[in-house]
């Protein structure tokens, strides 16, 4: 069973919005018995959960959380986020009322945004994904406060340590080790963002200093 509290929270949210364990397992790419065990445990703790779910499913005026709401993929989530920001003038919040479909979707998008922030900070997004997120209104500006700064600094220091030990910048294509390729991929993406002017000046300066310490990455 997943140990990620945010993911388990998504399971419970989907359950209360009308999906069953099999649907949740398919959407979240987990084993059905894992979802079943977790949901059974939650219902035992709070017997009213099942009644609230049943009541929701029996009210046609309140649309049930649909499969496509959670399975439309990365691009679909990005479009939903862009539409949300355009209509609300802000990013989604965790405190939204999940008793409504709009609120459930807002909480879903809130967790999705956090996942993209973490992936961006860790260099795990593709260049295409980075560019599409940066095209969202205020993504880059607000992103400066949300990116895990300590993690970013740790990755930069790891690259600096690599340069000191090997005399060149880590390479992502022809790296000799998994660590070098991982650092090289992260550094290449950060450099791409620096050239586009979408990272804070302090980070841009730090990257410039690192690149000056060794060859291998286009400035």
Buried (B, 14 or more C-beta within 10 A) or exposed (E): BBEEEEBBBBBBBBBBBBBBBEBBBBBBEBEBEBBBEBBEEBBEEEEEBBEEBEEBBEEEEBBBBEEEBBEBEBEEBBBBBBEBBEEEEEBBEEEBEBEEBEBBBBBBBBBBBBBBBBBBBBBBBEEEBBBBBBEBEEBBEBBEEBBBBEEBEEBBEBBBEBBEEBEBBBBBEEBEEEEBBBBBBBBBBBBBBBEEEBBEEEBBEBBEEBBEBBEBBEE
